[in-house]
Amino acid sequence: MYNDSIETLLLRHYGATAPIPATLEQRITVSVHRRSDDRQQQALLARNLRENRISRRRAIQLVALGSAGLSLLSAGIASVQTVLNNGQNSTQPA
């Protein structure tokens, strides 16, 4: 891959007579800042993961809490389905 400037790439793709898009510089600037912010966020996350390790006990607690929450959600869905099914079966033939 070549390390060409943006101007070179635009000339190669569109030719010398093509107009420059109106907001090209702004879009490129926003894109560069967004990538920079993403990389900073990833570096911060990696640093936090390295510095703030969790114990096995805490990991097991988090898994237990998550599975308990899923169990409650499952029970709630089952009860809603039961109520809906009973409502459909209560109709009597004419």
Backbone as CSV, one residue per row, in Angstrom:
resi,resn,N_x,N_y,N_z,CA_x,CA_y,CA_z,C_x,C_y,C_z
1,MET,0.842,-1.176,0.000,0.000,0.000,0.000,0.886,1.238,0.000
2,TYR,0.522,2.183,-0.827,1.297,3.404,-0.935,0.869,4.391,0.137
3,ASN,1.811,5.226,0.529,1.521,6.248,1.515,1.352,7.580,0.787
4,ASP,0.293,7.673,-0.009,0.041,8.869,-0.801,-0.766,9.881,0.008
5,SER,-0.634,11.145,-0.380,-1.438,12.176,0.261,-2.870,12.102,-0.256
6,ILE,-3.742,12.770,0.419,-5.155,12.773,0.016,-5.315,13.430,-1.356
7,GLU,-4.547,14.480,-1.583,-4.630,15.158,-2.875,-4.231,14.226,-4.009
8,THR,-3.169,13.443,-3.800,-2.715,12.504,-4.827,-3.771,11.450,-5.101
9,LEU,-4.377,10.939,-4.049,-5.416,9.929,-4.221,-6.630,10.491,-4.951
10,LEU,-7.026,11.718,-4.609,-8.166,12.339,-5.286,-7.864,12.576,-6.764
11,LEU,-6.654,13.050,-7.058,-6.283,13.272,-8.458,-6.253,11.964,-9.221
12,ARG,-5.750,10.912,-8.617,-5.685,9.619,-9.291,-7.082,9.071,-9.542
13,HIS,-7.984,9.281,-8.595,-9.319,8.707,-8.720,-10.251,9.552,-9.589
14,TYR,-10.224,10.875,-9.395,-11.178,11.740,-10.075,-10.579,12.528,-11.244
15,GLY,-9.281,12.676,-11.286,-8.645,13.461,-12.339,-8.477,14.910,-11.914
16,ALA,-7.784,15.672,-12.725,-7.444,17.051,-12.377,-8.619,18.008,-12.525
17,THR,-9.639,17.627,-13.282,-10.738,18.557,-13.535,-11.910,18.378,-12.579
18,ALA,-11.858,17.403,-11.721,-12.978,17.134,-10.818,-13.024,18.180,-9.702
19,PRO,-14.220,18.603,-9.347,-14.331,19.565,-8.253,-14.068,18.884,-6.910
20,ILE,-13.558,19.651,-5.981,-13.309,19.135,-4.632,-14.631,19.174,-3.877
21,PRO,-15.023,18.092,-3.215,-16.267,18.106,-2.431,-16.248,19.233,-1.402
22,ALA,-17.404,19.817,-1.166,-17.497,21.024,-0.345,-17.025,20.803,1.091
23,THR,-17.406,19.715,1.691,-17.087,19.506,3.110,-16.024,18.435,3.308
24,LEU,-15.168,18.247,2.317,-14.167,17.179,2.393,-13.230,17.363,3.583
25,GLU,-12.701,18.560,3.739,-11.743,18.794,4.822,-12.397,18.597,6.182
26,GLN,-13.624,19.048,6.344,-14.321,18.872,7.617,-14.575,17.396,7.909
27,ARG,-15.000,16.641,6.886,-15.265,15.215,7.087,-13.993,14.458,7.433
28,ILE,-12.906,14.803,6.776,-11.632,14.144,7.071,-11.175,14.483,8.484
29,THR,-11.321,15.741,8.869,-10.925,16.147,10.217,-11.741,15.416,11.269
30,VAL,-13.047,15.328,11.067,-13.911,14.617,12.007,-13.525,13.143,12.080
31,SER,-13.242,12.551,10.936,-12.859,11.140,10.901,-11.555,10.896,11.650
32,VAL,-10.578,11.775,11.448,-9.296,11.630,12.141,-9.475,11.784,13.643
33,HIS,-10.267,12.762,14.062,-10.510,12.963,15.502,-11.251,11.772,16.097
34,ARG,-12.208,11.226,15.355,-12.971,10.078,15.845,-12.056,8.866,16.032
35,ARG,-11.183,8.632,15.072,-10.239,7.511,15.195,-9.298,7.731,16.360
36,SER,-8.852,8.951,16.530,-7.967,9.263,17.651,-8.680,9.022,18.976
37,ASP,-9.926,9.448,19.068,-10.704,9.230,20.289,-10.920,7.742,20.546
38,ASP,-11.194,6.980,19.481,-11.385,5.535,19.635,-10.120,4.864,20.152
39,ARG,-8.993,5.253,19.613,-7.722,4.671,20.067,-7.434,5.048,21.518
40,GLN,-7.747,6.273,21.903,-7.545,6.680,23.297,-8.454,5.885,24.226
41,GLN,-9.700,5.659,23.809,-10.628,4.872,24.616,-10.138,3.437,24.761
42,GLN,-9.627,2.854,23.685,-9.114,1.491,23.743,-7.898,1.411,24.652
43,ALA,-7.014,2.398,24.574,-5.836,2.413,25.439,-6.245,2.557,26.898
44,LEU,-7.237,3.407,27.164,-7.723,3.584,28.525,-8.353,2.302,29.055
45,LEU,-9.143,1.641,28.239,-9.756,0.384,28.640,-8.697,-0.680,28.918
46,ALA,-7.702,-0.777,28.050,-6.628,-1.757,28.258,-5.872,-1.457,29.544
47,ARG,-5.605,-0.194,29.802,-4.902,0.172,31.040,-5.736,-0.167,32.264
48,ASN,-7.033,0.128,32.199,-7.905,-0.189,33.330,-7.974,-1.687,33.575
49,LEU,-8.019,-2.466,32.500,-8.059,-3.919,32.671,-6.760,-4.442,33.284
50,ARG,-5.643,-3.835,32.902,-4.362,-4.261,33.478,-4.263,-3.872,34.949
51,GLU,-4.734,-2.689,35.292,-4.564,-2.176,36.651,-5.625,-2.683,37.618
52,ASN,-6.836,-2.889,37.153,-7.943,-3.243,38.041,-8.384,-4.678,37.807
53,ARG,-7.550,-5.593,38.158,-7.912,-6.994,38.007,-8.942,-7.349,39.071
54,ILE,-9.813,-8.291,38.740,-10.814,-8.709,39.706,-10.445,-10.093,40.227
55,SER,-10.872,-10.353,41.441,-10.563,-11.647,42.050,-11.507,-12.712,41.509
56,ARG,-11.147,-13.956,41.719,-12.011,-15.051,41.286,-13.335,-15.009,42.028
57,ARG,-13.281,-14.647,43.294,-14.502,-14.569,44.093,-15.458,-13.539,43.508
58,ARG,-14.930,-12.378,43.136,-15.779,-11.332,42.558,-16.328,-11.765,41.193
59,ALA,-15.507,-12.454,40.396,-15.975,-12.938,39.099,-17.116,-13.930,39.281
60,ILE,-17.002,-14.823,40.253,-18.064,-15.796,40.519,-19.327,-15.085,40.998
61,GLN,-19.164,-14.052,41.815,-20.320,-13.283,42.272,-21.031,-12.629,41.087
62,LEU,-20.261,-12.060,40.165,-20.866,-11.409,39.009,-21.607,-12.417,38.131
63,VAL,-21.020,-13.596,37.957,-21.684,-14.632,37.160,-22.960,-15.090,37.852
64,ALA,-22.906,-15.258,39.177,-24.086,-15.693,39.927,-25.200,-14.654,39.843
65,LEU,-24.844,-13.391,39.980,-25.854,-12.334,39.880,-26.459,-12.290,38.479
66,GLY,-25.627,-12.459,37.464,-26.135,-12.463,36.094,-27.071,-13.620,35.833
67,SER,-26.707,-14.816,36.328,-27.582,-15.971,36.097,-28.866,-15.860,36.915
68,ALA,-28.781,-15.265,38.096,-30.002,-15.054,38.889,-30.938,-14.083,38.170
69,GLY,-30.369,-13.053,37.592,-31.186,-12.101,36.835,-31.843,-12.762,35.635
70,LEU,-31.108,-13.622,34.953,-31.685,-14.335,33.808,-32.775,-15.298,34.255
71,SER,-32.592,-15.921,35.416,-33.618,-16.826,35.937,-34.900,-16.073,36.246
72,LEU,-34.773,-14.909,36.864,-35.951,-14.086,37.155,-36.642,-13.644,35.873
73,LEU,-35.857,-13.276,34.890,-36.427,-12.866,33.609,-37.161,-14.033,32.954
74,SER,-36.569,-15.209,32.997,-37.197,-16.393,32.419,-38.506,-16.717,33.129
75,ALA,-38.506,-16.633,34.462,-39.723,-16.901,35.221,-40.809,-15.873,34.881
76,GLY,-40.418,-14.630,34.724,-41.381,-13.592,34.359,-41.986,-13.830,32.994
77,ILE,-41.169,-14.215,32.040,-41.668,-14.505,30.692,-42.604,-15.699,30.721
78,ALA,-42.255,-16.726,31.499,-43.105,-17.914,31.600,-44.464,-17.557,32.192
79,SER,-44.475,-16.701,33.212,-45.749,-16.330,33.818,-46.597,-15.499,32.855
80,VAL,-45.963,-14.632,32.074,-46.701,-13.838,31.095,-47.281,-14.759,30.020
81,GLN,-46.517,-15.747,29.587,-47.018,-16.693,28.593,-48.194,-17.492,29.145
82,THR,-48.114,-17.873,30.422,-49.209,-18.613,31.044,-50.481,-17.773,31.068
83,VAL,-50.340,-16.525,31.455,-51.494,-15.629,31.511,-52.082,-15.455,30.109
84,LEU,-51.231,-15.285,29.123,-51.725,-15.103,27.753,-52.402,-16.367,27.229
85,ASN,-51.826,-17.527,27.535,-52.419,-18.787,27.078,-53.755,-19.045,27.765
86,ASN,-53.866,-18.731,29.043,-55.134,-18.918,29.750,-56.204,-17.977,29.207
87,GLY,-55.810,-16.810,28.799,-56.765,-15.865,28.224,-57.284,-16.350,26.890
88,GLN,-56.491,-17.044,26.122,-56.931,-17.556,24.826,-57.806,-18.782,24.983
89,ASN,-57.562,-19.592,25.997,-58.319,-20.823,26.195,-59.668,-20.580,26.879
90,SER,-59.899,-19.398,27.388,-61.136,-19.128,28.125,-62.330,-18.865,27.200
91,THR,-62.104,-18.785,25.910,-63.213,-18.546,24.985,-64.023,-19.848,24.858
92,GLN,-65.346,-19.699,24.878,-66.224,-20.842,24.802,-66.876,-20.920,23.437
93,PRO,-67.056,-22.122,22.936,-67.707,-22.234,21.636,-69.167,-21.791,21.706
94,ALA,-69.697,-21.310,20.614,-71.055,-20.792,20.594,-72.090,-21.849,20.556
